[in-house]
């Protein structure tokens, strides 16, 4: 199998073409990583911290090159690409401090002399399967905590982000076999999750569920982030213009290709009509050619665009109304206009499934109770935003929303890398990613009992 990735803004531009190694080669990579892991752990906290710091410095030194590569390979708008590069370096630096943190705790024995310890130790080889939409940041927010705690890492990126992953590993400059990239598809992914000692996956629900079944059958720790059908609740007292601007970005920024993007906007009571007009206006402005390239960008492939346009056509046939967008611009690249639809019937896929594009539906609710019910009516509960000036309302909504992450007066898209990341229900499985939660996931806790050599006295 040949792995290729093309520039989604110019599909004639072949970014990279490499041969997938196959399952046997992946198994060999895992075994080499397992051997290298022992030396990586034995090198000690100072060595691991210094290595991760050097990786951050390398990212910063090549920031322009990496941003250009992200724009070219996955179609990310330039400002967002530069932001991702900066975030990637910051993640390396954040976890560079982790090796110096406590690895456990001491406890008194229940009776007699002795000492009780708990220690956190690395699993061994971390198998990481990552998507294309954050081709630098997601691999690093998985790899950095795993490496900091003494694991070796084998990374299988999405084919569409192969060039970014290969360059990332090259710049990291870690010892041989401590961080390895294996390009490929399902065969390589299956081999990796069948051999790794701990697995972290980000991708579609269907593939994520298969990963969970395989790893849990092996008794291997697994976390899976499987996207979101995210809602935004706009209350009548909200600053409608501010909310519309934030929501337009959350819907159309990077063509809606974020698991935290907003795809359902719920206008509460009297907010409906002014929000309908303001949001349609904001999204229409983003469909202008300059904004389309600078803020939205193309979707990742022709197949992705066809799936989105088919969903829009299906909704219109079912009685939906276009408030903004809905079309495909002329010219090269896999672009689609930022789109807002109203009157999409209940049960339509645009209201029940994640489409990963710059398309959202506008819903209305009589009050907060109905709005929360609509927001929670999904199995993909990752992120929800609430827009209101009233603190009591914001806190009441936060207590009742199912989502793993709730943002008040901020777009649903966007997270802080030092805080736990993950969803509820089918949006996520296992431990949270990022922050200190990731350090716990990539280690196993051991309880150690130490007694005097002559026995308890």
N, C-alpha and C positions, 0 to 999 in steps of 0.2 A: 504494500500500500504506500502510495506517495502522499505526503501531507503537504497541502498548499494553502497559502492565505493570500487574498487579493485585497487591494485597497477598495473599500466600499464606496468611496467618493469617485473613484476611477477604476472600474472593474478590469480594465485592460492592464493595470499595473500589478504584476505578480511580485509580492513582497518576499516570499520565501517558498522554497520547494525542497523538502527533505524526505528521506525514506523512513517510514515507520520501522522500528527495530523488530517487532513481533514479540509474542509472549515469552518465548524462551530467553530472549535477550533481556527483557524486563526482569525476569526472575533472577538472572545473573547480576543485574544492576543492584537488585535488592540485597543479594548476598554480599556483594562488595560493600554496599552501604552498611550492612550489619557488622562487617569486620572493621570498617573505618570508624564506626560509632564508638567502639571501645576506646580507641585512642583519642577521639574528640572529647569524650567525657573525662578521661584521665588527664587531659591537658589542663583542666582546672578552670575555675571561674574567671581568672584574669585573662586567660588566653581566649576564652569564648567571648568575653565582653569586648576585648580588643578587636577580635575578628568581625563582630557585628558592627562595631564603630567604623572600622575600615570599609565595610560594605556601604554604610551610610555616606561616607566621604566619597566613595566611588560614584554613587548615584548623583550626589551634588556636583561632582566634577564633570559629569556627562549629562547634565540636566537637559541642555538644549537638544542634544542628540536623541535622548530618550523620549522627550516630548514630541519631537518630529516623528519618531518611529511609532508612537502611540497614535498620533493623528493619521499616519499613513496606513497602519495595519488594521485598526479597529474603527477608524472614522470619528474619533473623539474630537470635539471642537478644541481649538488650540488652548484657550484659557483653561478648560477642564483638564487637558493633557498636562499642562504645566503644574496645575494643582495636584494632580495625581503623582507626578514625579516628586514634588516636595513632600507630599504625604508619605510616600514610600520611604524616603530618607528618614523622616521623622519616626516612622514605625521601627526601622532598624535601630535608631538611637534609643527609643523608649525601651525596647527589649534588651539592648546592650547592658542595661543596669540590672536586669533580672538575675544573672548568675550570682550576683553578690547578695541576693535576698536570702532570708531564712529558708532552709529546706525542710523544716519540721519544727517540732516542739519537744520539750522535756516534761515529764510528769512524775509525781510521787507514786511509789508503789502502794498498793492497798495495805500491805503489812510487811514488816521486816525491812532489811536493807536491800539496796539495789537501785536501779534506775530504769525508767521507762522512756523510750524515745519514739517519736514518729518521724519518718523521713520520706520525702518525695523523691522518687528516682525515675529516670527516663524509661520509656517503654522500649526503645530500640530504634526501629526504622519507622518514620512517619511517612505514610503514603498520602500525597495531596493531589486532589483532582480539582482543577480550577477553571472558571469560565473565561470568556474573552472580554467581558465588558469593563473590567478593571484589570488589565493584563499585567500590571506591576504591583498594585497595592494589595490585591487579594492574595496572590502567591506569597507576598512578604508578610501579610498579617497572619498567615498560617505558618510559614517557614520560620520566621524570626523567633516566636516563642518556643517552637519545637527545638530549634537549634540552641537557644539560650539555655534550655534545661538539659541539654546533653544528648538529644536525639540526632540521628542522621536523617536526611530528608531526600525523598525521591518525588519529584514533581511531574505530573502529567497535565500539561495545559490543554485548553481547548485548541483544536487545530487552527482556528482563526487567529489565535494569539501566539503562535509558535515562535515567531521571530522575537517578540518581546521577552518571552520566557528564556530563550536561549541567551539573549544578551544580558538579561538580569543575572543569570547564574554565572556568566563569564565575568561580569563586573564585580560580583560578590567576592570572587577570589578565595573561596574557602578551600581547605585541604581536599585532596583527591577523594572522591566518592562520599564526601560529607553532604554535598548538595548536588544532586544530579537531575537533569531534565530529560525525560523520555517523551519525545513527540509521538503522536499517534492517535488512535481512535478507540473504539470499544474493546478491541482485543488487548491493547496495551493497558487500558484502564482496568479490565477484568483481572489481568495478571498482577497488577499492582495491588489491588485491594485483596487479592487472594494470598499475597505474601507479606504485606506490611504488618507491623505490630500495633499501629494506631492509624486511623484513617480519618481524614477531613475532606469533605466534599461540598462543593457549591455548584448548583446547576438545576436542571429541571426536576420536577416532582417525580416523574416516572423513573428516571435514571437514579435519582436519590433513593427511592424506595428499594430499587434493586441493590444498590450499594449497602443499604441498611440490612437487608436480608442476608447478604453474603457475609458481612462482617460480624453480625450478631450470631450467626450460625457458627462462626469460628471462635466466638468469645473475645473478639477484639474490640476495644473502645472505638466508637465512631460518632462523629458529629456530621450533620447534613443540613445545609441551608438551601431551601428549595423555593425561594422566591416569595412574592406577595401580591395580593390583589388589594392594594392599599386605598384607604378612604381618607377624605378630608371633610371635616364637619365645620361648616361656617354658620355661626350664630348671628341673629339679627343685630346684636350690638358690636359686631366685629368692624374693623376698618376695612370696608369692602374693597377699596382700591388696593390697599396693601395686600390683602388676602388674594385678590385676583392676580397680582404680580407674582406672588410666591407660588400660587398654584399653577400659573402658566409655565413657570420654570420647572416645577415638580412634574408636570405632565410632559413637557417637550424638551427639557434639557437633556442633551445627549440622546435625542430621539426617544426619550422614555425608556431607555435600555438600562435601567437600574432596578434592582429588586425592591428598592424603596420608592420608586416613582409612584405618583398618584394616578390612579385609573378610575376612581369613583369620587365624584364631588357631591356632597350632600348639603344642600342649602336648607336651612331651618327657618320655617315661618316666613316673616317679611324679608329675609335675606335673599329669597329666591330671585325675584325679578332684577334687582340691582346687580347681584352677582352674575346672573345669566348674561347681562349686557356687558359688564366689565370684563369677565373672563373671556367671552367671545372676542371682544376687542383686543385683549392682550394676546390671545393665541393667533388672531389674524395678523397682528404685527410681527409675530415670530415666523410667519409664513413668507414674509418678504425675503427676497434672495439673499441679502446680506445677513439678516438675522438667521435664516435657515442654515447657512454655513457656519456662522459664528456661535450660535447657541444650540441649535437642534442637531445638525449634522445628519448623515445618512443612517439608515438602519443597516445591519451587518451584512445582509445578503438579499439577493433577488427573491429567494424563497420566503424570507421574513417579510418583505414588502408585499408579496402576493398573499400571504396569510392575513396580513393586516387589511389590505384592500378588500379581500373576500369577506372578512368579518364586518367591515363597514357596509358593504353592499348588502349583506344578509340582514343587518340591523335596519337599513333603509327599507328593504322589502317587507320587513315586519312592522313598519310604521314609524321608525325613528326619524328625527329631524336633525339636519346638519346646522349647527350654530356657528361653526368655524371650521375651515379646512375641508378635509374629505377627499382631496385630489392628490395627484402625483405630478410634480413639476416636470417640465420638459428638460432634456439635457442628460448628460452622463451622471452616473451615480445612483445609488439606491435610496433616493430621498422620498419622503412622503410628507405632506403638509400636516402640521400640528392640527389635531381634530378634536372637536367637542360635539357630542351628540346628546340630544334630549329625546325623551319619550321612547327610550330603549325598553322593550318589554321585559318583565321579570322572567328569569330563566334563560335569557339570551346569553350566549357565551361571553359577550363583552361585559356582562355583569357577574359572571361566575368563574371565568378563567383568566389567567395572566397571559397577555399577548405581547408584552415586551416591545412596545412602540409608543409613539406620541399620540395616543388616542385615549380619550376619557369620556365617561358618561356623566351627565348631570342629573341628579335625583333630587327630589324634594321631600322634606319631612315636616310634619306639623309642629313638632316640639323635640326637645332633647331626647326624650324616651324613644321616639320613633327613629331618630337619627342614629342613636346607639344601636338599636335593633338592626337597622340597615347596615351599619358599619360592621357589625359582628356576623352578618349573614354571609360568611365565606369560610372556607377551610384554609385559606392562605393569609393568615393574620400576622403580617410582619410589622408594618409601620402604619400609624394613623396620625393625622394632624388635626388639631382643634384650634379654631380661630374665634376668639372672643376677648372682650375687655374685662370680663368678670372672673375673678380668681375662683370664687365658689363654683361657678359653672365648669371651669377648666378642671378643677380637682374632682368634681363629681363625675365628669366624663372620663377622666383618667382612671378612676376606680372601677368603672364599668366596662371599659373597652377591652377586648380580648387581645389586642395586638401586643407583640413583644416590645415594641418601642412606640412611645407616644410623645409627640412634639406639639407644643402650644405656641401659636403665633409664629410658626416656622414651617417651611415645607416638609413634607414627609421624607423627601430625599435628603440625605446628608446625615452622617453619624460621626461621633467622636471616637477615634481609634483606641482611646484608653478606657472606654466603657464597654460593658458586655453588649454583644450584638447577636440577635437571634429573634425568631418568631414564635408564635403560638400555633397550636393545632398542626396542620400539615405543612406549615411554612418552615418548620425546623424540627430537628431531632437531636437529642443529646445535649451536651454541654454547650454553653454560650462560647462564641468566639470573641477575640480581642480582650484588651485589658488583662487584669490578673486572672480572670476566668480561664484564659487560654493556657496559662502556666499550669494550672491544675489539670486541665485536660491532657496535656502532653506528658504528664507524670502519673505514677501510681504511688499511693501512700502505703508505707510499710510500718508496722509496729514492731519495735525491737525491745526486748526485755534483757537487761543486764543484771546478773546476780553475782555476788562474791564467788571466787573460785571454789571455796570450801562449802558452798551452799548457803542458804539463808541462815542467819544466826539470831 
